[in-house]
Amino acid sequence: MPAQKGKDLLVKISDGGTGFVTVAGLRTRQIAFNAETVDVTHAESAGRWRELLAGVGVRRAGITGSGVFKDEASDARMRQVFFDGDILTYQIIVPDFGRIEGPFQITSLEYRGDHAGEVTYEMALESAGALTFVAL
């Protein structure tokens, strides 16, 4: 994949209907995929090397982002989703790579403000079910 503009990586939240709305004002964002391993090493493992069991273990995705809210509506939407503990469908668009879609829950929502600057926020989401991937 060639170099891409960071601003083109998008995090979108379900609008409650059939569409998605870009999470407002994200200036930085990151998605991480992880899979736990299941160690099946035993006394007779060849050369005493660790052995892992394929196709098992818990998989997860985490999304983090920070930025500014562009309007009251987007601020209110994310805040309400967090306080309600809702698990909603999100889309993550990675340019020239693909679209990841599935259920996520907001696990952290932090606000910060400097005396001579704007109010910023940081958020974290964790996957809450099976994700799909569609190559772009």
C-alpha positions as a printed Julia matrix, in Angstrom:
136×3 Matrix{Float64}:
   0.0     0.0    0.0
   1.49    3.37  -0.97
   1.61    6.29   1.47
  -1.82    7.68   2.33
  -3.15   10.86   3.91
  -3.97   10.24   7.57
  -7.14   12.3    7.22
  -8.51    9.69   4.8
  -8.75    7.03   7.51
 -12.36    7.45   8.64
 -14.36    6.18  11.61
 -18.11    6.19  11.0
 -21.01    5.44  13.35
 -24.41    4.06  12.36
 -26.96    6.83  11.95
 -29.69    4.57  13.32
 -31.08    3.93   9.85
 -29.35    2.51   6.81
 -26.37    4.88   6.68
 -23.28    5.99   8.54
 -22.03    9.35   9.79
 -18.34   10.22  10.14
 -17.33   10.63  13.78
 -16.83   14.36  13.92
 -13.55   16.16  14.19
 -11.16   13.22  14.51
  -7.63   14.52  13.94
  -5.81   11.33  14.85
  -7.08    7.76  14.7
  -5.71    4.29  14.98
  -7.07    0.78  14.64
  -5.35   -2.26  16.11
  -6.17   -5.93  15.6
  -5.14   -8.5   18.18
  -5.53  -12.24  18.63
  -4.77  -14.19  21.76
  -2.72  -17.32  21.37
  -3.43  -20.75  22.83
  -0.19  -22.37  23.96
  -0.2   -26.18  23.58
   3.5   -26.73  24.28
   4.23  -29.98  26.12
   7.19  -31.97  27.4
   7.75  -33.62  24.01
   7.5   -30.47  21.85
  10.19  -30.6   19.14
  13.33  -28.85  20.37
  11.28  -27.49  23.28
   9.9   -24.82  20.98
   6.57  -23.3   21.84
   3.6   -24.71  19.93
   0.4   -22.76  19.26
  -3.03  -24.07  18.39
  -4.22  -22.59  15.08
  -7.66  -21.11  14.55
  -8.52  -20.52  18.22
  -8.15  -17.7   20.7
 -10.06  -14.49  21.08
  -9.74  -11.89  18.33
 -10.43   -8.23  18.93
 -10.11   -4.82  17.36
  -9.56   -1.55  19.16
  -9.97    1.95  17.78
  -8.63    5.13  19.33
  -8.99    8.68  18.16
  -8.72   12.26  19.29
  -9.84   15.58  17.94
 -12.51   18.25  18.28
 -16.27   18.04  17.91
 -17.44   20.05  14.96
 -20.94   20.71  16.26
 -23.29   20.12  19.19
 -25.08   17.26  17.45
 -21.97   15.11  16.99
 -20.84   15.82  20.57
 -24.26   14.89  21.94
 -24.44   11.72  19.83
 -21.11   10.32  21.0
 -21.73   11.33  24.61
 -25.17    9.68  24.64
 -23.86    6.49  23.03
 -21.16    6.33  25.72
 -23.48    6.97  28.69
 -26.09    4.53  27.38
 -23.38    1.87  26.96
 -24.74    1.16  23.49
 -23.09   -1.26  21.12
 -23.57    0.14  17.64
 -22.33   -0.7   14.18
 -19.29    1.28  13.05
 -17.37    1.43   9.77
 -13.66    2.06   9.59
 -12.45    3.1    6.15
  -8.75    2.53   5.45
  -7.96    4.05   2.02
  -6.58    1.67  -0.61
  -7.0    -1.18   1.88
 -10.58   -1.82   2.85
 -13.61   -1.25   5.02
 -14.0    -2.9    8.42
 -17.54   -3.01   9.76
 -19.13   -4.38  12.88
 -20.29   -3.79  16.44
 -18.19   -1.63  18.76
 -18.67   -0.09  22.18
 -17.17    3.22  23.3
 -15.0     2.26  26.28
 -13.43    5.64  26.96
 -14.47    9.23  26.3
 -12.2    11.97  27.66
 -12.4    15.73  27.31
  -9.47   18.11  27.69
  -9.06   21.85  27.36
  -6.1    24.21  27.48
  -6.54   27.78  28.66
  -5.67   29.24  25.27
  -7.0    26.44  23.06
 -10.05   24.5   21.97
 -11.7    21.66  23.9
 -10.48   18.33  22.54
 -11.58   14.78  23.19
 -10.14   11.29  23.09
 -12.17    8.17  22.59
 -11.58    4.45  22.51
 -13.79    1.74  21.06
 -13.57   -2.03  21.44
 -15.07   -4.61  19.11
 -18.14   -6.35  20.52
 -18.72   -9.1   17.97
 -17.72  -10.42  14.57
 -16.24   -7.9   12.14
 -16.4    -8.01   8.36
 -13.75   -6.81   5.95
 -14.33   -5.65   2.38
 -11.3    -4.81   0.24
 -11.48   -1.45  -1.56
